[in-house]
């Protein structure tokens, strides 16, 4: 089977749109962020879905960057690398949430509560060790990387600008959760999911032109 550039861009577009859809879906009727919830099967299923979402989003933004790497410049490169690091660390966080926290919730619920509080950007009562740094890096990568990458996409104008702006605003807006009530946690994630869907659809629609734009000029034989 021959793997073409066009097929890879289509795969990245599908990955981004699927990631956005999952991201919105997992916010619906999400269980409370407490240790007792970690014992539920629903918690494990949602955490696994979030890990898949983050992996798909990583593939999607990689395709977006490669589609226009010449136009987004250093800002786009910096945004992509930081955003990618955020999603990569998010995969690890969600795998931990699905496989480690359910067991700990039965034996050490106080620690699990502290982990959940820290993951949500709060201040845990106890010491959670190196997880605090992981959560900080994941959050910073998601917010700063999404902001820079969204701005770079908007400036390049290759993909849908409304979705690029929504990505920048949605990821940066996550910082407001530090002062907003917990009830805003789920709704504020929805714009990023919608942005990923929009960017994925936009990449799918215009990926074919990238091969023509980036291809080297064809040299014609003299005298023709």
Helices and strands as residue ranges (DSSP letters): H 5-25, H 35-38, H 41-67, H 69-99, H 101-107, H 109-119, H 131-156, H 161-173, G 174-178, H 184-206, H 208-214
